[in-house]
């Protein structure tokens, strides 16, 4: 598992990025990127986990809730 540095994540115009949040954690596990918990733009804690598959060309698929 590789940990990525903490930063603010916000919904991009392309609609492929996860729900906007900050103070979250993220990791690459296998062929996917996971974004864990954090706080919403309104400062409300969230325990959601979202996942995007890393495609063979290095691009990301859309983020979706990780079951």
HELIX and SHEET records of a PDB file:
SHEET    1   A 5 UNK A   2  UNK A   3  0                                        
SHEET    2   A 5 UNK A  25  UNK A  29 -1                                        
SHEET    3   A 5 UNK A  32  UNK A  36 -1                                        
SHEET    4   A 5 UNK A  49  UNK A  53 -1                                        
SHEET    5   A 5 UNK A  64  UNK A  65 -1                                        
END                                                                             
